[in-house]
Amino acid sequence: MAEILFYHLEARPLESVVPVLLEKTLERGWRAVVEIGSRERAEALDSHLWTYRDDSFLPHALAGDETDALQPILLTTEPDNPNGASVRFFVDRAVPQSAEGYQRLVYLFSGHDPEALAEARLAWRALRDGNEVTYWQQEENGRWVKKA
């Protein structure tokens, strides 16, 4: 049974939330793969992760290189798992279809995008049976509140 976390972004953008969650993933000794809805957004997130904070280093790479299997964090637009990650993130309209092969899925979606909300509702229904599913919503101050 996988743990699936739904994060409903409201106050803070994806770019401020994802690096923190990835840092926590690495602190636990897990590898992560981040599935992103488009190549352009993957490249933008790649650049952002190198510079999001002066006092931090978040080791990662864009998928498609011979060193993919060695990366602690791999950014991809594909459904594969080339670095053997135990945690899979879904961002920017990438939607989880199955939790198979992962300890944890983290699905981040914008509360300001009606289509993303509809996709999240469908994913919730599809994934809740047989998995430990929780729903977190962001308050105005950026704090996360468990709603389900």
N, C-alpha and C positions, 0 to 999 in steps of 0.2 A: 504494500500500500504506500503510495506516494503522498507527500505533503504538498498541497497546492495552495499558494498564496495569491489572492487577487488584490492588487493595489489600484485603487480608484484615485487617480491624480486629479487634484482640484486646485490647490494653492501654489504648489511648486512644480516646476516643469520636470520632465523626464531627466534632463541633463543634470539637475541637482540631486535627484533621487537615486539614479542608477549607480553612480560611483560609490555612494555610501553602502548600498546593498552589496555591491561587488566586493568592497573591502571586507565586509562582515563575512562574506562567503569564503574569501581567502583565509581570514583569521581562523575559521573552523577547519581549515585544511582541505577544503573542497575545491575542485576545478569547476569552472563554469563555461557554458556556451551561451551566447546571447544571440537569439534569432531576431533579426530586424526586418521590417517590411520591405525595404528597398536598398539597393547598393549605395545610392546617394546618401541615404540616412546612415548607413553603416559606416561610410567614410567620414561623415560628419561626427558621429559618435566616437570613432577611432581618434580623430584629432582632439576632440574634447577630453577624452580620458587621459591624454598625455599632459594636458595643461590645466585641468579643472581646479587644481590646488597646488600652490607653490611647494608646500611641505610634504607632498605625497608622491609616491610612485605606484602606479597600478599596472603591473605587467600584463600585456595583452597583445593580440595581433588580429588582423583581418584574415579570415580563412582563405585558403588557396595557395599555401606555400608548403614546401616539404617539411617545415618545422611545426605544422599544425598540431601534431600529436604531443609536442613538448609544451605547448602554451597553457598556462594556468587559466587564462581567460581568452576565449576565441569568439570573435564577432563574425556572424555569418548571415546569409539570407536563405540558406538551405536547411532542410530538416535533419541532416546527419549530425553525428557526434564525433568528429575526428580527434578530439583531445580526451576522450573518455570521461567527460564531465559527469558529475553526479547531480549537478544543479543546472537547470535550463531556464533562462530568462526569455520572455517574449515581450517585445516592445515595438512601438511604431506600427501598429496594425498587423503584426505577426500574431497569430492566434493558436493557442495550444489545441491539439487534436487528441493527444494521448499522453499519459504520464509514464508509459512503459519505458523501463530502462533508467529511470531517474529516481533519486531520493526526494527531490524537491523540484517543483515548478514554480516560477515567479512570473506572474502575468500582470504587466503594468499597462493601464489604458487611461485615456483622457476622458475626464468627466465633461469636457467641453465639446466633445465630438459625438453627436447622436449615433452615428454608424458604429463607432468604437464601443459605445455603451450597449448597443444591440448585439454586437459580436461577443461582448463579455457575458451577457445574459445567456446566450446560446452555449458558450464554453462552460459556464457554471453548470447548466443542466446536464451537459454531456459528460463532465468530469466528476461530478459530486458522488456518484455511485462507486463504491469501492476505493475511494481515496479520502484522505483527511483534508477537507477544503475549508479555508477561512477567507473572509472578505474584510479588507481594511480600507477605510475611507479617510482622506486627508481633510483636516479641519483648516480654517482660514490661516491659522498660525503655522501650518505645516505639520502639526502633530498628527500621528496616525491613531485612529480609533477603530477597534475591532467591532464590526457590525454583525458579523455572522461567522 
